[in-house]
Amino acid sequence: MQLFQQIVLTTVLAIPAVSAFAPSTTKGATSKLFADETAEEAVEAVVEEISTKLNVPAGGLNGWEPDSSKFAFGLPGTIAPFPDFDPLGFADTADVIQIKQFREAETTHGRVAMLAVLGLLVTEQPLSFHPLFDTAGKDIGPAIRHLDEVRASTPFFFELLAVGIGAAEFVRSLRGWETPAPGGDGKGSLLKEGYYPGDIGFDPFGLKPDNFEEFSAMSTKELQNGRLAMLGIAGMVVQEFVNGKEIFVNLGLAPDTFDPSSLPVKF
């Protein structure tokens, strides 16, 4: 962002020289600009206007400006007791472009994992909430077996799922990803310079803070919950594959009424 401001500053300071060859109305307008404002204020105004048009906040991305002296270039997400947790050293050799890509992937996977944990728990005993099919007459068991029932009762669901996921990813790509150059080698920046990792503009309840301190705290909470959810959903799936028991059944909080022979697919 500092480089961007320097470029704008050079451009603005060059205006008087250029205006000498322009009509008198342009020269007068330029003189009025510097009479009413200092050069620094003029630069800030131009930066803000251009940044708005480019969808790049003048104060950085959601208030974040990359700082190479900080872990992960100062992105939110670190928390005690392991503030700079990176045992494999991915952040040590990554530049700001790679760090943004890592954070984009981590944020997206964390959100999917949080939805997965919620979806797994509410569809099993004792809640057994299944909006896609009727389970009044039988218990369809652990969530890892529920796609078997979907195949049998609502086979077109998979086409709808593919279209829905494709549409969501298409919108995300338009929002944050650069258009590959024709004949390019596929290297370079994949995320737009003015795109903050994970900020696709979806905020239906208006919860996004308008200052970096609060945004950083909220972003860190989301990342921590997403990281926990990724570990949690992995553990739940492994547990159900090992003994075939639903989570609350395995904890002794729900009755075990599942009969594997009742499902259309056996394994």
N, C-alpha and C positions, 0 to 999 in steps of 0.2 A: 504493500500500500504506500510506503514511503517513496518507492521508486515512481509509482503512479503520480504522486503529488509533485515530485521533482519534474516530471515530464510536463505536467500541467503548468507548473511555475515557469518553466522555460518558455512554454507557449505563450502564457499571459504577458511575460516581460518582453516578448518579441512583438507584441501587438503595436506599441507605439512606433517601432521602426517600420513595420508593415503598413501602418495607417498613413505613413507619409506619402505613400503612393496611391492611397485610396481617396475617394471624394471627401470633401470637407465635412459632410454630415457624419461620416464614419469617424473621422479624426476628432470631431467635437464630442461624439458619444464616448470615445475612448478617454478623452481628457476628463470628461465628467465622471467616468467610472473611478479614475484614480484621484479625483478631487474629493469624492464623497467617501471613498474607502481606501484603506491602506492596501499595499500589494498583497500582504498576507491574507487579509480578509477577502480580497478579490479571488485569490487562488482557492480559498476554502469554499467560496460560493460556487466557483466553476467546478471544483471537484465534486461537491455535493450534487450539482445538477447533472453532471456526466455520470456519476455513480448511480444516481437514481435511474437514469435511462438504461444503464447497463445492469441494473439490478444488483449493484455492489454497494453496500452501505459505506458512507464516507468514513465511518469510524472503524472499519474492518468488517469482518463477517460475523454478524451478531455480536459485535463488540470485540471479537477475537482478532488479534493480529499476530502472525507467526513470530515466535521468538526462539531463535536457534539455541539460546543459552538455557532454555528450559526443556524438561522432559516432554517428548511428543510435541515440541514447538509450542508448548503452553496450552494445548487443548484441554478442556475440562475432562474429568474422568478419573483422576487419581484421588485416593483416599487412604487414610491411615488404617491399619498399621503398615501397609505396603504401598506407599504413595507412588513409587516409580517401578511398579511390578512389571518386569519384562525379562523373565529368566532366559529366554532364547535369544535375546538381544536384537529383536527385529527393529526396534526404534533407534538403535545405536548407529546403524548404517543407512537409515532411510532419510531421504530428503523430504521437504514439505509436501511434495506431490504424493509420494508414497504414503506418508503419514495420513494424509486426508483420505486416501484410498483404503487404508487399513481401518480407519475410524468409520468410514462409510459402510464397509463390510460388517464390522463389529456391531454397529448400531442397527443395521437391517436384520442381522441374524438374531440379535437380542430381542427385537420386537416380535419376530416370528416365534421365537422360543417362548416369550411371555404368553402369546396367544395360544401356543400349543399346550402349555401347562394348564391354562384355564380350560381349554377345550377338552383335554384328557380327563380332568377331574370331574367336570360337570356331566359328562356322558356316562360315567361309571356309577356303580352302587355307592351310596344310597340315592343319589340324585337322579341318575338315569334319564337325563334330558337329551332327547334325540329329535331335533326339529326336522330331519330329513326323512324319517321313516317311523312307523308305528312299532313300538316294542311292548305293547300292553300284554301280549300273550306269551312273552318269553324274555329271558335274560340273555343278552348277547355278549356278556362277559367283558374282558379287558379291552381297552381302547385299541390295542394293537390288532384286534380282530374285527373292528367295526367296518373297515373297508370291505370285508367279505360280504357283510349284510348290505352295504351300499351297492355293490356290484349286482346283487340279486334283486334288490327292491327298486333301486333308482339308478339304472345304468347310465342314463344321460348326464348324471351329475358330474362325471369326469370331464365331459366336453365343456360343461359350464365352468367347471373349476379351471380348466386350461385357459379358457377365454378370459375369465376374471383375473387370473394371475398374469396372463400376458398383457392385459390392459393396464394393470397396476404398474408392471415393470416398464411398459412403454411410456407411461406418464412420468415415472421416476427418471427414465433415461433422458427424456426431453428436458426435464427440469435441471438435472445436474451433470449430465455427461456431454462431453464435446462430440461434435459430429466428425467422424474419421475423415481425414483428407483423402481424396481419390488418389490411389497409387501410393499411399503412405506405407511406412514400414510397421505401423501399429504401435510405435513407441511414442514417448512424450506424455503430455498431460491427458489423462482420461476424464478427469473431473473439471468442470468449468472453474475458472479462476474466481468468479464471484459466487461460487456455491459452497455453502457450509455443509459438511458431511452430515447427512441424515435429515436436513431441513428441506423437506419437499413442499413446504407451505401448507401442510394439512394441520389445521388447528381449529376445528369446528366450535370449540368451547372458549376460544380466546384465552388460553392459559399461558401462552408464551410471554415471558417477561420482556420488558422494553429496555432493560439495562443488563450489562454483561455479568455483574455479580450474581443477580438472581437467575439469569439464564444459565450461568455456569453451574450453580447449585442444582437447578432442575435437570440439566443435562447429565450431571454426575449421578444423580439419583436414577435416571432412566438407564444409564449405562450399567450401574451396579445391579439393578434389578434384572436387566437383560442378561448380564453375565451369570447371575445366580440361576436364572431361568434356563439358560443353555446347559448348565451343569445338571439342573434339576430334571429337565425333560430327558436328558441322556440317561440318568439314573433310573427314572421311571420306566422307560422303554426296556432297558436291560433287565430290570427286575421282573417285568411282565413276561419277557421272553424266557427267563430262567424258570419261573414256577407257574406261569399262566394265571396268576392271581391279580385281581384288581387292587389298586393302591390302598383304598380304605379297607378292603377285605383283608389284605395282607397285614394291615395294622390292627386288625381285630375290631374295626369300627363299623363294619357292615357285614351282613350275612353272605355266605358263599352259596349262591343259588345257580351258578353258571354250569350248564351242561354242554361241553364242547361238541358233542354229537348233534346238537340242534342247529349248528351253523352250516351254511351251504358249502363251505370250503373247509376241508380237513387237513391238518398238518400236525 
